[in-house]
């Protein structure tokens, strides 16, 4: 016989389960944002210079290049892919575009320097072509993305070294350097470009047919193919997007430093993947948001900046970044098991 006490206990247990479910869902949605806010609060009390306008701008500027790469990586990972070549494409695009915007007689090619739009367009083109090559091998010939992009990582770095003869490309024109050192209404150009890339990616993934196809291909490629989606085309285009954004990032980096370096972008792909994974995008594909990638990139930049302000050696930053990646992957696995 069921008593009143039993009913009350059952109701209480049901409420506890509901609370746990709600708390888990809330944590999955906003956990990374809460972590970012908490770290910012801690660093504000730990160092008086952290929450200054100058340092905030510096953090956003530091985030811009990795953030642009991570946004491109988000498209790729959403389709169950990976792009290990973006760091080398950063170097190749920066070197080739800079060679058309340098006043150095030894580094200039084809009658350079040219007006800024020409080398900028060429740099984006270099990234697009590299991404297209990756996409063709992955989408058309079904070569594993890890293998394809690992090969491009080596090939693009080698091409950058061959093109520049292993030397940097210095003395860039002011017009070219504007994208790295200029500002509009007091806002640095790298931050503006990052914001534009983010808004464009957010619109594509949330409000366009192609964005829905990206999620469908990542969620279940077979079902997407049966429903009429051109899976090969979608997988090709996400690598083209990643390559094009790597080209933009490469030119921003060259413009900021005033010289394009053949060793630029080394290990940048790791930071980009870290931002995407920390931001909640699943390595299994089909789940993730570009807003999460933005927060992930900001979290990495804030941690690095805070440790720099406190005089912590850069080696510890690598350890912490690795720990964050592992924690994010474990949370992703736990979420999949729960589902």
Secondary structure as UniProt FT lines:
FT   HELIX           4..46
FT   TURN            48..51
FT   HELIX           53..78
FT   TURN            79..80
FT   TURN            84..85
FT   HELIX           86..98
FT   TURN            99..100
FT   TURN            105..107
FT   TURN            110..111
FT   HELIX           116..135
FT   HELIX           136..140
FT   HELIX           145..164
FT   TURN            165..166
FT   HELIX           174..181
FT   STRAND          183..184
FT   TURN            185..186
FT   STRAND          187..188
FT   HELIX           189..207
FT   HELIX           209..219
FT   HELIX           221..226
FT   TURN            227..228
FT   HELIX           231..257
FT   TURN            262..267
FT   HELIX           268..278
FT   TURN            279..280
FT   TURN            283..284
FT   HELIX           290..309
FT   TURN            310..311
FT   HELIX           314..338
//
